[in-house]
Amino acid sequence: MPPLWTCPKCGRQFANRNQEHSCGQFTVEDFLKGKGANALAMYRRFVELAEACGPVLIAPAKTRIGFQVRMIFAAVNKLTERQLDAHVVLTRRIENPRFHRIETLTPTCHVHHFRVHAPEELDDEAASWFCEAYTVGEQKHLSK
């Protein structure tokens, strides 16, 4: 695989050169600013599941925090004291009531959206989604 391209303006890394993105100086700290204990616990558990799959780059954007290997494989899209809205990217559709929406971008790219209300909901089943999504982040599916 070719090396990641780094945006000269914001320093974010991408698998594709000149990748379109919300270029800016965004931080995890800003995203978490003012969040309560439950929100922070859900976020920490999300990070734990992502990092359990292997090394990740944390990619803060304007409205979300992405978790990336070569590409984003999971993201926290919204975080409040009551809920964490997130997604994982998989090469197959998983029909599961825990996913409230599945976007099919290509035949091998399905974005699975889910919501949790407590850190315990990020359980072993969710951990399996993260590890499967991690291989998508590595872009291993493209070499098959």
VEXSENU-13629 format. One record per residue (C-alpha): residue in one letter; chain; x, y, z. Coordinates in Angstrom, 1 decimal, always signed. Example, Ala and Ser with C-alpha at 12.3 -4.5 7.8 and 13.67 -1.06 7.14 Angstrom:
REM VEXSENU-13629
(node 'a', 'A', (+12.3, -4.5, +7.8))
(node 's', 'A', (+13.7, -1.1, +7.1))
//
This chain:
REM VEXSENU-13629
(node 'm', 'A', (+0.0, +0.0, +0.0))
(node 'p', 'A', (+1.3, +3.5, -0.7))
(node 'p', 'A', (+2.0, +5.8, +2.2))
(node 'l', 'A', (-0.7, +8.0, +3.6))
(node 'w', 'A', (-1.0, +11.5, +2.1))
(node 't', 'A', (-0.8, +14.3, +4.7))
(node 'c', 'A', (-2.9, +17.5, +4.1))
(node 'p', 'A', (-0.4, +20.4, +4.1))
(node 'k', 'A', (-3.0, +22.7, +5.7))
(node 'c', 'A', (-4.4, +20.7, +8.6))
(node 'g', 'A', (-1.9, +17.8, +8.9))
(node 'r', 'A', (-4.6, +15.1, +8.7))
(node 'q', 'A', (-3.6, +11.9, +6.9))
(node 'f', 'A', (-5.5, +10.1, +4.1))
(node 'a', 'A', (-5.2, +7.0, +2.0))
(node 'n', 'A', (-6.0, +9.2, -1.1))
(node 'r', 'A', (-4.0, +12.2, -2.3))
(node 'n', 'A', (-6.0, +15.5, -2.1))
(node 'q', 'A', (-8.9, +13.8, -0.2))
(node 'e', 'A', (-11.8, +16.1, +0.2))
(node 'h', 'A', (-12.4, +16.8, +3.9))
(node 's', 'A', (-13.4, +19.5, +6.4))
(node 'c', 'A', (-9.9, +21.0, +6.7))
(node 'g', 'A', (-9.2, +22.7, +10.0))
(node 'q', 'A', (-7.6, +22.4, +13.4))
(node 'f', 'A', (-10.0, +20.3, +15.3))
(node 't', 'A', (-9.2, +18.5, +18.6))
(node 'v', 'A', (-10.6, +15.7, +20.7))
(node 'e', 'A', (-10.4, +18.1, +23.7))
(node 'd', 'A', (-12.7, +20.6, +21.9))
(node 'f', 'A', (-15.1, +17.8, +21.0))
(node 'l', 'A', (-15.3, +16.6, +24.6))
(node 'k', 'A', (-15.4, +20.1, +26.2))
(node 'g', 'A', (-18.2, +20.4, +28.7))
(node 'k', 'A', (-19.3, +16.8, +28.4))
(node 'g', 'A', (-20.6, +15.0, +31.5))
(node 'a', 'A', (-19.4, +11.8, +33.2))
(node 'n', 'A', (-21.6, +9.4, +31.3))
(node 'a', 'A', (-20.7, +11.0, +27.9))
(node 'l', 'A', (-17.0, +10.8, +28.8))
(node 'a', 'A', (-17.4, +7.1, +29.9))
(node 'm', 'A', (-19.1, +6.2, +26.7))
(node 'y', 'A', (-16.4, +7.9, +24.7))
(node 'r', 'A', (-13.5, +6.3, +26.6))
(node 'r', 'A', (-15.2, +2.8, +26.1))
(node 'f', 'A', (-15.5, +3.6, +22.4))
(node 'v', 'A', (-11.8, +4.4, +22.2))
(node 'e', 'A', (-10.9, +1.3, +24.1))
(node 'l', 'A', (-12.8, -0.9, +21.6))
(node 'a', 'A', (-11.1, +0.8, +18.6))
(node 'e', 'A', (-7.6, +0.6, +20.1))
(node 'a', 'A', (-8.1, -3.1, +21.1))
(node 'c', 'A', (-8.1, -3.9, +17.3))
(node 'g', 'A', (-4.7, -2.4, +16.7))
(node 'p', 'A', (-2.9, +0.9, +16.3))
(node 'v', 'A', (-5.3, +3.8, +15.3))
(node 'l', 'A', (-5.0, +7.4, +14.3))
(node 'i', 'A', (-7.5, +9.6, +16.0))
(node 'a', 'A', (-8.9, +12.0, +13.4))
(node 'p', 'A', (-11.0, +14.8, +14.9))
(node 'a', 'A', (-13.1, +16.7, +12.3))
(node 'k', 'A', (-15.6, +19.5, +12.6))
(node 't', 'A', (-18.5, +17.4, +13.8))
(node 'r', 'A', (-17.1, +14.0, +14.7))
(node 'i', 'A', (-14.1, +12.0, +15.9))
(node 'g', 'A', (-12.9, +9.4, +13.4))
(node 'f', 'A', (-10.8, +6.3, +14.1))
(node 'q', 'A', (-8.5, +5.5, +11.3))
(node 'v', 'A', (-5.9, +3.0, +10.1))
(node 'r', 'A', (-5.5, +3.9, +6.4))
(node 'm', 'A', (-9.1, +5.1, +6.3))
(node 'i', 'A', (-11.8, +5.8, +8.9))
(node 'f', 'A', (-13.3, +2.6, +10.1))
(node 'a', 'A', (-15.4, +3.9, +13.0))
(node 'a', 'A', (-16.5, +7.3, +14.3))
(node 'v', 'A', (-18.3, +9.0, +17.1))
(node 'n', 'A', (-20.7, +11.3, +15.3))
(node 'k', 'A', (-22.5, +12.9, +18.3))
(node 'l', 'A', (-22.0, +12.7, +22.0))
(node 't', 'A', (-24.3, +13.9, +24.7))
(node 'e', 'A', (-24.8, +12.9, +28.3))
(node 'r', 'A', (-27.7, +10.7, +27.2))
(node 'q', 'A', (-26.2, +9.1, +24.1))
(node 'l', 'A', (-23.3, +8.4, +21.8))
(node 'd', 'A', (-24.2, +8.2, +18.1))
(node 'a', 'A', (-21.6, +6.4, +16.1))
(node 'h', 'A', (-20.8, +4.2, +13.1))
(node 'v', 'A', (-18.6, +1.4, +11.9))
(node 'v', 'A', (-17.7, +0.7, +8.2))
(node 'l', 'A', (-18.0, -3.0, +7.1))
(node 't', 'A', (-17.7, -4.8, +3.8))
(node 'r', 'A', (-21.0, -6.6, +4.4))
(node 'r', 'A', (-24.4, -5.6, +5.7))
(node 'i', 'A', (-25.2, -7.0, +9.2))
(node 'e', 'A', (-28.9, -7.0, +9.8))
(node 'n', 'A', (-29.1, -6.3, +13.5))
(node 'p', 'A', (-31.7, -4.3, +15.5))
(node 'r', 'A', (-28.8, -2.4, +17.1))
(node 'f', 'A', (-28.2, -0.7, +13.8))
(node 'h', 'A', (-30.8, +2.0, +13.3))
(node 'r', 'A', (-29.5, +2.8, +9.8))
(node 'i', 'A', (-27.2, +1.1, +7.2))
(node 'e', 'A', (-25.9, +3.1, +4.3))
(node 't', 'A', (-24.6, +1.1, +1.3))
(node 'l', 'A', (-22.0, +3.2, -0.4))
(node 't', 'A', (-20.6, +0.5, -2.7))
(node 'p', 'A', (-21.2, -3.3, -2.8))
(node 't', 'A', (-18.3, -3.7, -0.3))
(node 'c', 'A', (-18.8, -0.6, +1.8))
(node 'h', 'A', (-21.6, -0.4, +4.3))
(node 'v', 'A', (-21.8, +2.2, +7.0))
(node 'h', 'A', (-23.6, +0.8, +10.1))
(node 'h', 'A', (-25.0, +3.5, +12.4))
(node 'f', 'A', (-25.8, +2.8, +16.0))
(node 'r', 'A', (-26.6, +4.5, +19.3))
(node 'v', 'A', (-25.7, +3.7, +22.9))
(node 'h', 'A', (-26.8, +5.2, +26.1))
(node 'a', 'A', (-24.3, +3.7, +28.5))
(node 'p', 'A', (-20.7, +2.4, +28.2))
(node 'e', 'A', (-21.9, -1.2, +29.0))
(node 'e', 'A', (-23.7, -1.2, +25.7))
(node 'l', 'A', (-20.3, -1.2, +23.9))
(node 'd', 'A', (-20.1, -4.9, +24.7))
(node 'd', 'A', (-18.4, -8.0, +23.1))
(node 'e', 'A', (-20.8, -7.9, +20.1))
(node 'a', 'A', (-19.9, -4.3, +19.5))
(node 'a', 'A', (-16.2, -5.2, +19.9))
(node 's', 'A', (-16.5, -7.7, +17.1))
(node 'w', 'A', (-17.9, -5.0, +14.8))
(node 'f', 'A', (-14.9, -2.8, +15.6))
(node 'c', 'A', (-12.4, -5.5, +14.8))
(node 'e', 'A', (-14.1, -6.4, +11.5))
(node 'a', 'A', (-14.3, -2.6, +10.7))
(node 'y', 'A', (-10.6, -2.3, +11.5))
(node 't', 'A', (-9.7, -4.5, +8.6))
(node 'v', 'A', (-11.7, -2.2, +6.4))
(node 'g', 'A', (-9.7, +0.7, +7.8))
(node 'e', 'A', (-6.5, -1.2, +6.8))
(node 'q', 'A', (-8.0, -1.5, +3.3))
(node 'k', 'A', (-7.3, -5.3, +3.3))
(node 'h', 'A', (-10.6, -5.9, +1.4))
(node 'l', 'A', (-9.1, -4.0, -1.6))
(node 's', 'A', (-6.3, -6.6, -2.0))
(node 'k', 'A', (-8.6, -9.6, -2.4))
//
